[in-house]
Amino acid sequence: VTNGGKTTLTNSLFKALPNCCVIHQDDFFKPQDQIAVGEDGFKQWDVLESLDMEAMLGTVRAWLRSPQKFARAHGVSVRPDAADTHVLILDGFLLYSYRLPGRHEVPRGALPP
């Protein structure tokens, strides 16, 4: 859903949570000349193929390797009273459309209740 309040919620959480970093999917659009044009003649910005998801995953992996270093590099002050707490928020409208390479969904009913 576009214009559904995702970024507004993200910004509120970012301000409220200690040691919180945000990665915005909007920062990973491919260059304009790589965006497909649809039958209607308009660039197709609303499709997963318009995003460089590998670059986004690389950024997520950088946070996973060192949340403190990532936070400092992105201007987030690590609070000493919550030094062991690190939060990463991914903000985007196509996050659930991307299938991670090598990852598969667990079939319903395969896990115990």
N, C-alpha and C positions, 0 to 999 in steps of 0.2 A: 504494500500500500504506500503510495506516495502522498505526501502532505498529511500523514496520519499522526504526527507528533513524536516520531522516533528521536529526532535530534533534540527536541525540547526536553524530552524525558532524559536523554543521554546527558545533556548539559546540567540538568538538575542533579542527577546521580553523581556526575563528575565533581560537582561542587560539594556534595554531601559526604562522599566516601573518601576515606584516607588512602593515599598512595594509589590513586586511580588514574589509569591511562585510557585513552580512547583512540580507536582506529576507525576512521570514517571510510566506508566503502566508496563514497564519492571521490575520494582522493586517488582512486585507482582506475579511472576511466582511461581507455586507450586513446591515443591521439585521434583527433577528429577525422583524419584521412583514413583511419582504420575502422571507422564505424559504418556498418552496412546501411544502405538506403532501402527502405521498404517499398512495397507496391504503391503506397500513397505518396512516394517521393520525398519522405521525411527520413532523417537519420534515426536509426533505431537505438536510442540511448537506454531504453527500458528493458533490454535483453542482456542475459548473462554474458554473451559473447562481446559486449561492449566494454567489459571490465577485464583488467589484467589481474585475475584472481591469484595467479602464482606469485605476483609481486606482493599482493595483500597477505598471502600465506607466509611469505618471507618475512614480512613485518611482524606478523603474529609469532613466528618462530623466534625472532630477535627478542621479543618481550619474554617468551618462555625461557630462553637461555639466561636472561638476566633482567628481571623486572626492575630492580633498582637502577641499573645502568640505563635501561630504556627510559625510565621515568626522568632521570637527570638529563638525558640527552634531549628530552622533549619538554623541558621546562617545568616538570612536576617536582615539587619539593617533597622529599620523603619525610614523613612525620616520624620523629623518634618514638613517640608513644604508641605507634602502630607499625613499627619497622618490619614486623613479620607478616603484615597484611598487605597484599597487593591485589588490585582489581583491574581487570582488563575488560573494557566494554567495546564490542564490535557494533558499529552503527551502520545499517544498510538495509535496503529493501529487497535484495536478492541473495542474502546470506544463506537461506535455506534451500536455494535452488542449486547450489554448487555441491557436487559430489566430490569428496576428497579422494584423490587417487589412492587405491589400495584399501580403502575403507568400505565396508558393506554394512547395510542395515541389519539388525538382528530381527529375524522373523517374529511376528506377534506370537506370544504364547511360548517362546523358546526360553524365556527367563522365568524362574520361580516367582510367585507373587510376593 
